[in-house]
Amino acid sequence: MTTTPRLLILPGQPGAKLRAAFEQMDRDERSAFLDHLLADTPAEWLSDLLTRHGTPVSASTIRSYRRSLPPEARQ
């Protein structure tokens, strides 16, 4: 059975910092990050992860982005 890979794009309209951080990731990193970003992983944890990897994005930016998404975009 073949599955269609999901598109590895940020839904909605992410801000410049979040978009830049996402664009610096490779395909596997994007997939893992999206799983957490669109779920309930704490924004502080994601912010810390991005900062430790050289692409600082604040937790408030992540929370604002999540609030802007329609419910169907969330996992």
RAHUHU-V392003 format. One record per backbone hydrogen bond with DSSP energy under -0.5 kcal/mol. NH is the residue of the N-H (numbers start at 1). CO is the residue of the C=O. If there is no record, write none. Layout:
nh = [NH:NH]
co = [CO:CO]
//
This chain:
nh = [5:9:11:19:20:21:22:23:24:24:25:30:31:32:33:34:35:36:37:38:39:41:46:47:48:49:50:51:52:53:54:55:62:63:64:65:66:67:68:69:69:73:74:74:75]
co = [3:7:9:15:16:17:18:19:20:21:22:26:27:28:29:30:31:32:33:34:36:36:42:43:44:45:46:47:48:49:51:50:58:59:60:61:62:63:64:65:66:70:70:71:38]
//
